[in-house]
Each structure stands twice: as structure tokens, then as C-alpha cells.
Amino acid sequence: MDSFIPKKTDKEVISIRLPEKLLSNIDKFAVKYNLSRNEFINQCLTYAIEHIDEKK
């Protein structure tokens, strides 16, 4: 069995302000899909960026 070697991720800590209702919805979906709030937000942002219509 391989040894566990912790690795630093390439993520950076930031701070953002969100409307309460948006944060509540984020939390509901994160729980629904068994994800952390952070992971859910990361996946949403990645999806949004990958699907931006740059023609507009």
C-alpha cells in the first residue's frame, strides 16, 4: 500500500459577499449532492465559465 503524502493544492483562499438567499440555495444544493459548500461553488463556477457564450 502506498504511503499517504499530503500535497498542497493549487487553490487560493478568497473572500466573497453573497446575498443571503443565494447562500441558502448554495447550501441546500451542496447538502442535496453531498458536497461541501466550497466544492459545490467550485463546480458551479467551473461549469459557468466553460459555458459562457463569448460571442455576446
C-alpha positions in Angstrom: 0.0 0.0 0.0 1.3 3.4 -0.9 2.0 5.9 1.8 -0.2 9.0 2.2 1.8 12.1 1.3 -0.2 15.4 1.8 0.1 17.8 -1.1 -0.6 21.4 -1.3 -3.4 22.2 -3.6 -3.3 25.0 -6.2 -6.4 26.6 -4.7 -6.2 30.1 -3.2 -8.3 31.4 -0.3 -10.6 34.3 -1.2 -13.5 36.1 0.4 -16.7 37.0 -1.4 -20.0 38.5 -0.3 -23.2 36.7 -1.4 -26.9 37.6 -0.9 -28.4 35.5 2.0 -30.9 33.8 -0.3 -28.2 32.8 -2.8 -26.0 31.3 0.0 -29.1 29.5 1.4 -29.7 27.9 -2.1 -26.0 27.0 -2.4 -26.1 25.3 1.0 -29.3 23.4 0.0 -27.8 22.1 -3.2 -24.5 21.2 -1.6 -26.3 19.1 1.0 -28.5 17.5 -1.7 -25.4 16.4 -3.7 -23.4 15.6 -0.6 -20.7 18.2 -1.4 -19.0 20.8 0.7 -20.1 24.4 0.1 -16.7 25.0 -1.3 -16.7 22.1 -3.7 -20.3 23.0 -4.9 -19.3 26.6 -5.6 -16.1 25.5 -7.4 -18.1 23.1 -9.7 -20.7 25.8 -10.4 -18.1 28.4 -11.3 -16.2 25.9 -13.5 -19.4 25.0 -15.3 -20.4 28.6 -15.8 -17.0 29.6 -17.1 -16.9 26.6 -19.5 -20.4 27.6 -20.9 -20.0 31.3 -21.3 -21.2 32.5 -24.7 -18.2 34.6 -25.6 -19.9 35.8 -28.9 -22.0 38.3 -27.0 
